[in-house]
Amino acid sequence: MIREHKTLPLAVLILCSAFFASTTFARQVEEWPYERLFKESDLVVIAHVQGWGVTKREWNEKFFDKTRFEGAKTIFGANFSLKGDPPLCIWLDHFRYKDGAVRYNDGPGLVDFLKEPLKIEVKQNQGLRKISQPEYLLFLKKRKDGGYDPVSGQLDANFSVRVMFPPDNIIDQ
């Protein structure tokens, strides 16, 4: 009976330390509700991709190994502006994982964009279905050189981008 009382506090201590150790390694991520995205943006648009390319810009966030990422520049055309006056071509600088790079489990929220329609396999019809090229709702901050960055920053750029597919792409059966 005495032995059980001595091991119980030790078991509780081990369980508590395991719980706290696992939560301390999680990366803290800021909240970006729509109100904040809109307020802090210089430009909010619904846009489509016109092209993209790789840049020489280097990853400068201290948390992750920069050799896994490459700079990218995506060119958008604005379909509709919700805030700001969009230029003819919107040049968005962002980062993406390099081809073959191992992705982090709790890593940065990077963005990548579809330039062409997407093909998906539909099990019901046993064939491929073409999905239209999406539009994107972009929350952007203008730089001094005239280009744009995601308003939520490069580390979690995904908060600044929403993918929008036409409703006729969704079939509910």
Residue pairs with C-beta under 8 A, 6 or more apart in sequence:
25 106
26 106
27 63
27 106
27 107
29 109
29 156
30 152
30 156
30 159
32 152
32 156
32 159
32 160
37 44
37 139
37 151
37 152
37 159
37 160
38 44
38 82
38 83
38 139
40 139
40 141
40 151
41 83
41 84
41 139
41 140
41 141
41 151
41 160
42 83
42 84
42 140
42 141
42 142
42 148
42 151
43 81
43 83
43 84
43 85
43 86
43 90
43 138
43 140
43 141
43 142
43 148
44 81
44 82
44 83
44 84
44 137
44 138
44 139
44 140
45 76
45 78
45 79
45 80
45 81
45 82
45 84
45 86
45 90
45 137
45 138
45 140
46 78
46 79
46 80
46 82
46 135
46 136
46 137
46 138
46 164
47 76
47 77
47 78
47 79
47 86
47 90
47 135
47 136
47 138
48 76
48 77
48 79
48 133
48 135
48 136
49 74
49 75
49 76
49 113
49 114
49 115
49 133
49 136
50 75
50 76
50 77
50 89
51 74
51 75
51 115
52 72
52 73
52 74
52 75
52 113
52 115
53 72
53 73
54 70
54 71
54 72
54 73
55 70
55 71
55 72
55 73
55 93
56 71
57 71
57 93
57 95
58 66
58 71
59 66
59 68
59 69
59 71
59 95
59 154
60 66
61 108
61 154
61 155
63 108
63 155
64 104
64 107
64 108
67 98
67 101
68 97
68 98
68 101
68 102
68 103
68 104
69 95
69 96
69 97
69 98
69 101
69 108
69 110
70 95
70 96
70 97
70 98
71 93
71 94
71 95
72 93
72 94
72 95
72 96
72 112
73 91
73 92
73 93
73 94
73 147
74 91
74 92
74 94
74 113
75 89
75 90
75 91
75 92
76 89
76 90
76 92
76 136
76 138
77 88
77 89
77 90
78 86
78 90
79 135
84 142
87 146
90 138
90 140
90 148
91 146
91 147
91 148
92 138
92 140
92 147
92 148
92 149
92 150
93 143
93 147
93 148
93 149
94 110
94 111
94 149
94 150
94 154
94 157
95 108
95 110
95 154
95 157
96 110
96 111
96 112
97 103
97 110
108 154
108 155
108 156
108 157
109 155
109 156
109 157
109 158
109 159
110 157
110 158
111 150
111 157
111 158
111 160
111 161
113 136
114 133
114 134
115 133
116 133
117 130
117 131
117 132
117 133
118 130
118 131
118 133
118 134
119 128
119 129
119 130
119 131
120 128
120 129
120 131
121 127
121 128
121 129
122 128
122 129
124 173
131 165
131 169
132 165
132 166
132 169
134 163
134 164
134 165
135 164
136 161
136 162
136 163
136 164
137 161
137 162
137 164
138 148
138 150
138 160
138 161
139 150
139 151
139 152
139 159
139 160
139 161
140 148
140 149
140 150
140 151
140 160
141 148
141 149
141 150
141 151
142 148
143 149
150 157
150 159
150 160
150 161
151 160
152 158
152 159
152 160
